[in-house]
């Protein structure tokens, strides 16, 4: 997504996925006394959606892929722009090997005001998809090494309802390997397609 630099001003914060006790870092939905998530209702029905992340790839800084959304039972108003940190937030990032929390970036972004043409009313049974990028790591700025493999939980927020759906994504950066004699190693920054779970 390309936005004018004058209208889109990202800043980022390095956090640990476990810092959910602080209000600034919390993106969780309201929970009932039984521990179940409660979502704001739309027309008297609970709002949920199917969320898929396809054709995912990871280059050491960014997680790229195609996000697909489909409402369940009730229609949802969605912002077609799917802006990172507004419509999409990362709830957690953990190591594939150890399951321990990994520090990652949260963007604090301002974007152009939502216009009527940015909003799509999506009915159950229909899907909306768009290529998205989640900027998670910045080794050059934070001096923290980017993980080789991680699992992230990404939450989607509709126009009227927060935390409508979540998807877990596993991403692994390709490891350079030697080829035939005399042929240089593979580019360590080259990405490979990985499967979203």
Helices and strands as residue ranges (DSSP letters): E 11-15, G 23-25, E 30-31, E 37-38, E 41-42, E 45-46, E 48-58, E 62-72, E 76-79, E 88-95, E 104-108, G 116-118, E 119-122, E 128-135, H 139-142, E 149-156, E 165-172, E 193-194
